[in-house]
Amino acid sequence: MDGLISKLRNLDAYPKINEDFYSRTLSGGLITLVSSVVMILLFISELRLYLHAVTETKLVVDTSRGEHLKINFDVTFPALPCSILSLDAMDISGEQHLDVKHDIIKRRLDSHGNVIEARPDGIGAPKIEKPLQRHGGRLEHNETYCGSCYGAETTDDHCCNSCEEVREAYRKKGWALSNPDMIDQCKREGFLQRIKDEEGEGCNIYGFLEVNKVAGNFHFAPGKSFQQSNVHVHDLLAFHKDSFNISHKINRLAFGDYFPGVVNPLDGVEWTQPTPTGMYQYFIKVVPTVYTDVSGHTIQSNQFSATEHFKGAEVGLLQALPGVFFFYDLSPIKVTFTEEHVSFLHFLTNMCAIVGGVFTVSGILDSFVYHGQRAIKKKMEIGKFS
């Protein structure tokens, strides 16, 4: 047993020195104090990293299929009335959403940017006061109202009971409504009068779109849109105007839900139109993004980058459709952000490295200072130090 204990004693890698042989110096005390402060600071830094989650970033190929893209927007047009502003969306698959009204709110603004009225899209309900019937006569007592679509009827019993329904019927036919005052429903509702009343006003439009996850565009433009000879056009004749001011401010534009750290580069972007009319275009590259927090909750969202271009046109010659267009394309690469905590073993390893590293470096420094001082002292004693 004594032999075993003796062998274990010989394995001691930390031989002890009698305290009588210790020599404590001022420089050693200063180095000890400095190294202790350094160790405490490094310990606090490592503890903060351990207590807070770190985000790991990876790039992978996006293999998702058949998904939808949610576009959140909040755009202000200080010189374009709400009554003439419309929103369209279309993609390369051929799907179109013309004159979108659902999930959208328009707010009328005065010249100072103050809200006059907030309402869903549309310009109001019809006033039924002896309106013109489809057969040509006026609405009589106990008779059901059925307004004419003025040649745009799709069936024999098709009725257009409001100006909006007439405009919609014309849009589906691909016709322009050049003179709303010739339409009984528009005249009764005061369509042109509403437009004149809103002259000089602005419009704030906000909401969201659900579109296919393929390349496409959405745009804000004056007039009701329709297809004519497979060309997307807007009916601008009804407004009797030669130019439209599309100055705008993007309060918010996001492709998907918010996640920590996301930066939307077009938020707060403002542009003032230098010419009477034109088309402003944003070209956007959307990068699919997946964010997973420490609890395992996953957010499917997107980031994007954007460039912009303005295409002007002369007054009266609308070669470019006036409006603000957002053309977006999708990246094949998906970015994944994963929040995770540093493991306790990793933290413990780093702490050992800090203590051991600082202790070793301070020991080397102390040894260098101590032996240097002794060498200088010896030379001074024999008179060789100069």
Buried (B, 14 or more C-beta within 10 A) or exposed (E): EEEEEEEEEEEEEEEEEEEEEEEEEEBBEEBBEEBEEBBEEBBEEBEEBBEEBEBEEEEEEBEEEEEEBBBBBBBBBBBBBBBBBBBBBBBEEEEEBBBBBEEBEBBBBEEEEEEEEEEEBEBBEBEEEEBBBBEEEEBEEEEEEBBBBBEBBEEEEBBBBBBBBBBBBBBBBBBBBEEBEEBBBBBBBBBBEBBEEBEEBBBBBBBEBEBBBBEBBBBBBBBBBBBEEEEBBBBBEBBEBEBBBBBBBBBEBBBBEEBEEBEBEBEEBEBEBEEBBBBBBBBBEBBBBBBBBEEEEEBBBBBBEBEEEBBBBEEEEBEBBBBBBBBBBBBEEBBBBBBEBBEEEEBEEBBEEBBEEBEEEBEEBBEEBBEEEEEEEEEEEEEEEE
